[in-house]
Every structure is written in C-alpha cells, then in structure tokens.
C-alpha cells in the first residue's frame, strides 16, 4: 500500500461531505479525480458508504424519542459551528 500523502489527507477530510453531496463542484471534481487513482482512499470511501447504509438501516428499525432527536440536533449544530470557526 502506498503511503498517504497530502492529497489523500485532503480527500479524506472532505469524504463525508462528498458522500453526503454537501460539497461544491470544485471539491466534488477533486475528490472524484483522486478516488479514481487511489485505491486506498477508494476503499475507505467504500467502507464509509457501507457503514452509512448499515447505520441508516439499523436506525430505521427503531423510533427515536423526540427529546433525543432534539438534543442530537443541538449537539450537531454546536459541533458544526465549532468546525466552521476552527
């Protein structure tokens, strides 16, 4: 396996947003270009796709209490705000 370099690190920083279709066209094209030539990053992206699908399937089996849903939204918003500032 090749050692991950700066391009891999940059791609992996964006991979979650890329998989969720939350990146602009420039980032999308850069990530797609990198994934087309990097088997290690492609494997990591594929793993994340399968993990997201598994979590979504398992979470769909149970009803989430509204209080928990609201707390999670609040926590995620706080984390997102912290990331934007950092």
Secondary structure, DSSP 4 states (H G I P E B T S, - for coil): -PPP-HHHHHHHHHHHHHHTT-S-HHHHHHHHHHHHH-HHHHHHHHHHHHHHHHHHHHHHTSPPPHHHHHHHHHHHHHHHHHHHH-
